[in-house]
Amino acid sequence: MPQLWWEGRVVSSSRPKVRAALGLSAGDRLNLAGGRLVLQRPQDAVRELRRLGNAVPRTRSLVDELLAERRVAAAAE
């Protein structure tokens, strides 16, 4: 079971196995997401976001949709 040590270090007795399984190296930065520690390197998160973005059809504009939603919200205020 991992433990939180001083200076915010997370220490696990199985850390070499965990690091190897996740492809992590000493010094890799990890992400906090919604109050949870997510063992995911930033470059892997970027890869995942790009994959999600590629699923959006090129004919769809997420920016235009967001602006339209903001205009509706502003008009309702």
N, CA, C and O atoms as a GROMACS GRO file, in nm:
protein
  308
    1MET      N    1   0.084  -0.117   0.000
    1MET     CA    2   0.000   0.000   0.000
    1MET      C    3   0.089   0.124   0.000
    1MET      O    4   0.174   0.138   0.088
    2PRO      N    5   0.072   0.214  -0.096
    2PRO     CA    6   0.155   0.335  -0.100
    2PRO      C    7   0.130   0.423   0.022
    2PRO      O    8   0.020   0.424   0.078
    3GLN      N    9   0.233   0.497   0.064
    3GLN     CA   10   0.224   0.588   0.176
    3GLN      C   11   0.272   0.726   0.132
    3GLN      O   12   0.363   0.738   0.050
    4LEU      N   13   0.210   0.830   0.190
    4LEU     CA   14   0.252   0.967   0.163
    4LEU      C   15   0.357   1.004   0.267
    4LEU      O   16   0.329   0.999   0.387
    5TRP      N   17   0.474   1.042   0.223
    5TRP     CA   18   0.582   1.082   0.312
    5TRP      C   19   0.598   1.232   0.311
    5TRP      O   20   0.529   1.303   0.237
    6TRP      N   21   0.690   1.279   0.394
    6TRP     CA   22   0.717   1.422   0.401
    6TRP      C   23   0.756   1.473   0.263
    6TRP      O   24   0.801   1.396   0.178
    7GLU      N   25   0.739   1.600   0.242
    7GLU     CA   26   0.764   1.667   0.114
    7GLU      C   27   0.677   1.612   0.002
    7GLU      O   28   0.708   1.630  -0.115
    8GLY      N   29   0.566   1.544   0.039
    8GLY     CA   30   0.472   1.499  -0.062
    8GLY      C   31   0.515   1.378  -0.143
    8GLY      O   32   0.457   1.351  -0.248
    9ARG      N   33   0.615   1.307  -0.096
    9ARG     CA   34   0.662   1.190  -0.171
    9ARG      C   35   0.570   1.071  -0.146
    9ARG      O   36   0.531   1.043  -0.033
   10VAL      N   37   0.535   1.003  -0.255
   10VAL     CA   38   0.455   0.881  -0.244
   10VAL      C   39   0.550   0.763  -0.253
   10VAL      O   40   0.627   0.750  -0.348
   11VAL      N   41   0.546   0.678  -0.152
   11VAL     CA   42   0.638   0.565  -0.145
   11VAL      C   43   0.557   0.436  -0.137
   11VAL      O   44   0.461   0.424  -0.061
   12SER      N   45   0.598   0.341  -0.219
   12SER     CA   46   0.530   0.211  -0.221
   12SER      C   47   0.635   0.102  -0.218
   12SER      O   48   0.740   0.113  -0.281
   13SER      N   49   0.607  -0.004  -0.142
   13SER     CA   50   0.702  -0.114  -0.136
   13SER      C   51   0.716  -0.183  -0.271
   13SER      O   52   0.817  -0.248  -0.298
   14SER      N   53   0.614  -0.169  -0.355
   14SER     CA   54   0.618  -0.233  -0.487
   14SER      C   55   0.654  -0.133  -0.597
   14SER      O   56   0.628  -0.159  -0.714
   15ARG      N   57   0.713  -0.019  -0.560
   15ARG     CA   58   0.734   0.087  -0.657
   15ARG      C   59   0.814   0.046  -0.781
   15ARG      O   60   0.781   0.092  -0.889
   16PRO      N   61   0.917  -0.038  -0.772
   16PRO     CA   62   0.984  -0.076  -0.897
   16PRO      C   63   0.890  -0.149  -0.993
   16PRO      O   64   0.894  -0.127  -1.114
   17LYS      N   65   0.804  -0.236  -0.938
   17LYS     CA   66   0.708  -0.308  -1.022
   17LYS      C   67   0.605  -0.212  -1.081
   17LYS      O   68   0.571  -0.222  -1.198
   18VAL      N   69   0.557  -0.119  -0.999
   18VAL     CA   70   0.457  -0.022  -1.044
   18VAL      C   71   0.517   0.067  -1.151
   18VAL      O   72   0.457   0.089  -1.256
   19ARG      N   73   0.637   0.119  -1.124
   19ARG     CA   74   0.702   0.206  -1.223
   19ARG      C   75   0.724   0.133  -1.354
   19ARG      O   76   0.699   0.189  -1.461
   20ALA      N   77   0.769   0.011  -1.348
   20ALA     CA   78   0.794  -0.066  -1.470
   20ALA      C   79   0.664  -0.091  -1.545
   20ALA      O   80   0.660  -0.078  -1.667
   21ALA      N   81   0.559  -0.127  -1.474
   21ALA     CA   82   0.431  -0.156  -1.538
   21ALA      C   83   0.372  -0.033  -1.606
   21ALA      O   84   0.307  -0.044  -1.710
   22LEU      N   85   0.396   0.086  -1.547
   22LEU     CA   86   0.340   0.209  -1.603
   22LEU      C   87   0.438   0.282  -1.694
   22LEU      O   88   0.402   0.383  -1.755
   23GLY      N   89   0.560   0.233  -1.704
   23GLY     CA   90   0.659   0.300  -1.785
   23GLY      C   91   0.707   0.431  -1.725
   23GLY      O   92   0.749   0.521  -1.797
   24LEU      N   93   0.702   0.441  -1.592
   24LEU     CA   94   0.743   0.563  -1.522
   24LEU      C   95   0.891   0.557  -1.489
   24LEU      O   96   0.947   0.450  -1.466
   25SER      N   97   0.953   0.673  -1.486
   25SER     CA   98   1.092   0.686  -1.446
   25SER      C   99   1.101   0.782  -1.330
   25SER      O  100   1.013   0.865  -1.311
   26ALA      N  101   1.206   0.771  -1.252
   26ALA     CA  102   1.229   0.865  -1.142
   26ALA      C  103   1.229   1.006  -1.198
   26ALA      O  104   1.296   1.034  -1.298
   27GLY      N  105   1.155   1.096  -1.134
   27GLY     CA  106   1.148   1.234  -1.179
   27GLY      C  107   1.029   1.264  -1.269
   27GLY      O  108   1.001   1.381  -1.295
   28ASP      N  109   0.957   1.160  -1.318
   28ASP     CA  110   0.837   1.186  -1.397
   28ASP      C  111   0.736   1.261  -1.311
   28ASP      O  112   0.723   1.234  -1.192
   29ARG      N  113   0.667   1.355  -1.371
   29ARG     CA  114   0.563   1.429  -1.300
   29ARG      C  115   0.431   1.355  -1.319
   29ARG      O  116   0.402   1.302  -1.426
   30LEU      N  117   0.351   1.353  -1.211
   30LEU     CA  118   0.222   1.286  -1.215
   30LEU      C  119   0.112   1.389  -1.196
   30LEU      O  120   0.138   1.500  -1.151
   31ASN      N  121  -0.010   1.353  -1.230
   31ASN     CA  122  -0.122   1.447  -1.228
   31ASN      C  123  -0.217   1.421  -1.112
   31ASN      O  124  -0.236   1.306  -1.071
   32LEU      N  125  -0.276   1.529  -1.059
   32LEU     CA  126  -0.386   1.519  -0.966
   32LEU      C  127  -0.512   1.551  -1.044
   32LEU      O  128  -0.518   1.651  -1.115
   33ALA      N  129  -0.613   1.465  -1.032
   33ALA     CA  130  -0.737   1.485  -1.107
   33ALA      C  131  -0.855   1.463  -1.014
   33ALA      O  132  -0.877   1.352  -0.965
   34GLY      N  133  -0.931   1.568  -0.991
   34GLY     CA  134  -1.051   1.554  -0.909
   34GLY      C  135  -1.024   1.502  -0.769
   34GLY      O  136  -1.104   1.425  -0.716
   35GLY      N  137  -0.914   1.543  -0.708
   35GLY     CA  138  -0.882   1.498  -0.575
   35GLY      C  139  -0.823   1.358  -0.568
   35GLY      O  140  -0.806   1.302  -0.460
   36ARG      N  141  -0.792   1.301  -0.685
   36ARG     CA  142  -0.732   1.168  -0.690
   36ARG      C  143  -0.592   1.178  -0.749
   36ARG      O  144  -0.567   1.261  -0.836
   37LEU      N  145  -0.504   1.094  -0.702
   37LEU     CA  146  -0.371   1.084  -0.761
   37LEU      C  147  -0.383   0.989  -0.880
   37LEU      O  148  -0.421   0.873  -0.865
   38VAL      N  149  -0.351   1.040  -0.996
   38VAL     CA  150  -0.360   0.961  -1.119
   38VAL      C  151  -0.218   0.931  -1.164
   38VAL      O  152  -0.141   1.023  -1.193
   39LEU      N  153  -0.184   0.805  -1.171
   39LEU     CA  154  -0.050   0.766  -1.214
   39LEU      C  155  -0.045   0.768  -1.366
   39LEU      O  156  -0.052   0.665  -1.433
   40GLN      N  157  -0.031   0.889  -1.419
   40GLN     CA  158  -0.028   0.908  -1.563
   40GLN      C  159   0.070   1.021  -1.592
   40GLN      O  160   0.060   1.130  -1.537
   41ARG      N  161   0.164   0.993  -1.681
   41ARG     CA  162   0.259   1.096  -1.716
   41ARG      C  163   0.191   1.202  -1.803
   41ARG      O  164   0.099   1.169  -1.879
   42PRO      N  165   0.234   1.329  -1.793
   42PRO     CA  166   0.172   1.433  -1.873
   42PRO      C  167   0.171   1.401  -2.022
   42PRO      O  168   0.072   1.430  -2.091
   43GLN      N  169   0.279   1.342  -2.074
   43GLN     CA  170   0.282   1.312  -2.217
   43GLN      C  171   0.177   1.207  -2.254
   43GLN      O  172   0.125   1.208  -2.365
   44ASP      N  173   0.145   1.118  -2.160
   44ASP     CA  174   0.039   1.020  -2.186
   44ASP      C  175  -0.098   1.086  -2.182
   44ASP      O  176  -0.187   1.050  -2.260
   45ALA      N  177  -0.116   1.184  -2.093
   45ALA     CA  178  -0.242   1.258  -2.087
   45ALA      C  179  -0.263   1.337  -2.216
   45ALA      O  180  -0.374   1.341  -2.269
   46VAL      N  181  -0.157   1.398  -2.268
   46VAL     CA  182  -0.166   1.471  -2.394
   46VAL      C  183  -0.204   1.377  -2.508
   46VAL      O  184  -0.287   1.410  -2.592
   47ARG      N  185  -0.142   1.260  -2.510
   47ARG     CA  186  -0.174   1.161  -2.613
   47ARG      C  187  -0.322   1.122  -2.606
   47ARG      O  188  -0.388   1.108  -2.709
   48GLU      N  189  -0.373   1.104  -2.484
   48GLU     CA  190  -0.514   1.067  -2.468
   48GLU      C  191  -0.606   1.179  -2.514
   48GLU      O  192  -0.707   1.153  -2.580
   49LEU      N  193  -0.574   1.303  -2.479
   49LEU     CA  194  -0.655   1.416  -2.524
   49LEU      C  195  -0.654   1.430  -2.676
   49LEU      O  196  -0.758   1.459  -2.736
   50ARG      N  197  -0.539   1.409  -2.737
   50ARG     CA  198  -0.533   1.415  -2.883
   50ARG      C  199  -0.618   1.306  -2.947
   50ARG      O  200  -0.683   1.329  -3.048
   51ARG      N  201  -0.616   1.188  -2.886
   51ARG     CA  202  -0.699   1.078  -2.937
   51ARG      C  203  -0.847   1.115  -2.927
   51ARG      O  204  -0.924   1.091  -3.021
   52LEU      N  205  -0.887   1.174  -2.814
   52LEU     CA  206  -1.025   1.218  -2.799
   52LEU      C  207  -1.061   1.327  -2.900
   52LEU      O  208  -1.170   1.327  -2.957
   53GLY      N  209  -0.968   1.419  -2.921
   53GLY     CA  210  -0.991   1.526  -3.018
   53GLY      C  211  -1.003   1.475  -3.160
   53GLY      O  212  -1.079   1.529  -3.240
   54ASN      N  213  -0.929   1.371  -3.192
   54ASN     CA  214  -0.936   1.315  -3.327
   54ASN      C  215  -1.071   1.249  -3.354
   54ASN      O  216  -1.108   1.230  -3.470
   55ALA      N  217  -1.144   1.214  -3.248
   55ALA     CA  218  -1.275   1.152  -3.265
   55ALA      C  219  -1.383   1.254  -3.303
   55ALA      O  220  -1.492   1.215  -3.346
   56VAL      N  221  -1.353   1.384  -3.287
   56VAL     CA  222  -1.449   1.489  -3.321
   56VAL      C  223  -1.441   1.515  -3.472
   56VAL      O  224  -1.333   1.540  -3.524
   57PRO      N  225  -1.555   1.509  -3.540
   57PRO     CA  226  -1.552   1.534  -3.685
   57PRO      C  227  -1.497   1.674  -3.716
   57PRO      O  228  -1.523   1.769  -3.642
   58ARG      N  229  -1.423   1.685  -3.822
   58ARG     CA  230  -1.363   1.814  -3.859
   58ARG      C  231  -1.469   1.918  -3.894
   58ARG      O  232  -1.442   2.037  -3.890
   59THR      N  233  -1.590   1.874  -3.927
   59THR     CA  234  -1.698   1.967  -3.962
   59THR      C  235  -1.763   2.027  -3.838
   59THR      O  236  -1.841   2.121  -3.848
   60ARG      N  237  -1.732   1.973  -3.719
   60ARG     CA  238  -1.789   2.022  -3.593
   60ARG      C  239  -1.692   2.118  -3.527
   60ARG      O  240  -1.573   2.087  -3.514
   61SER      N  241  -1.742   2.233  -3.485
   61SER     CA  242  -1.656   2.331  -3.417
   61SER      C  243  -1.692   2.336  -3.269
   61SER      O  244  -1.796   2.390  -3.231
   62LEU      N  245  -1.606   2.280  -3.187
   62LEU     CA  246  -1.629   2.285  -3.043
   62LEU      C  247  -1.620   2.427  -2.989
   62LEU      O  248  -1.686   2.462  -2.891
   63VAL      N  249  -1.539   2.509  -3.052
   63VAL     CA  250  -1.526   2.650  -3.012
   63VAL      C  251  -1.658   2.722  -3.036
   63VAL      O  252  -1.707   2.794  -2.948
   64ASP      N  253  -1.716   2.703  -3.154
   64ASP     CA  254  -1.844   2.767  -3.183
   64ASP      C  255  -1.954   2.719  -3.088
   64ASP      O  256  -2.037   2.798  -3.045
   65GLU      N  257  -1.953   2.590  -3.054
   65GLU     CA  258  -2.052   2.537  -2.960
   65GLU      C  259  -2.034   2.599  -2.822
   65GLU      O  260  -2.133   2.635  -2.756
   66LEU      N  261  -1.911   2.612  -2.777
   66LEU     CA  262  -1.884   2.672  -2.647
   66LEU      C  263  -1.928   2.818  -2.645
   66LEU      O  264  -1.992   2.862  -2.550
   67LEU      N  265  -1.895   2.892  -2.750
   67LEU     CA  266  -1.935   3.032  -2.756
   67LEU      C  267  -2.087   3.046  -2.755
   67LEU      O  268  -2.140   3.136  -2.689
   68ALA      N  269  -2.157   2.960  -2.827
   68ALA     CA  270  -2.303   2.965  -2.829
   68ALA      C  271  -2.359   2.938  -2.690
   68ALA      O  272  -2.452   3.005  -2.646
   69GLU      N  273  -2.303   2.838  -2.620
   69GLU     CA  274  -2.348   2.807  -2.484
   69GLU      C  275  -2.325   2.926  -2.391
   69GLU      O  276  -2.410   2.958  -2.308
   70ARG      N  277  -2.210   2.990  -2.404
   70ARG     CA  278  -2.178   3.106  -2.319
   70ARG      C  279  -2.272   3.222  -2.347
   70ARG      O  280  -2.313   3.292  -2.255
   71ARG      N  281  -2.306   3.242  -2.474
   71ARG     CA  282  -2.398   3.351  -2.509
   71ARG      C  283  -2.536   3.325  -2.449
   71ARG      O  284  -2.600   3.418  -2.398
   72VAL      N  285  -2.583   3.201  -2.454
   72VAL     CA  286  -2.712   3.166  -2.396
   72VAL      C  287  -2.709   3.188  -2.245
   72VAL      O  288  -2.803   3.244  -2.189
   73ALA      N  289  -2.602   3.146  -2.180
   73ALA     CA  290  -2.589   3.164  -2.034
   73ALA      C  291  -2.584   3.312  -1.998
   73ALA      O  292  -2.646   3.353  -1.900
   74ALA      N  293  -2.512   3.392  -2.077
   74ALA     CA  294  -2.501   3.535  -2.050
   74ALA      C  295  -2.636   3.605  -2.069
   74ALA      O  296  -2.671   3.696  -1.994
   75ALA      N  297  -2.711   3.562  -2.169
   75ALA     CA  298  -2.842   3.622  -2.194
   75ALA      C  299  -2.942   3.588  -2.084
   75ALA      O  300  -3.034   3.664  -2.057
   76ALA      N  301  -2.922   3.472  -2.021
   76ALA     CA  302  -3.013   3.430  -1.914
   76ALA      C  303  -2.986   3.502  -1.783
   76ALA      O  304  -3.069   3.498  -1.693
   77GLU      N  305  -2.871   3.565  -1.770
   77GLU     CA  306  -2.836   3.634  -1.645
   77GLU      C  307  -2.910   3.764  -1.628
   77GLU      O  308  -2.891   3.833  -1.527
   0.00000   0.00000   0.00000
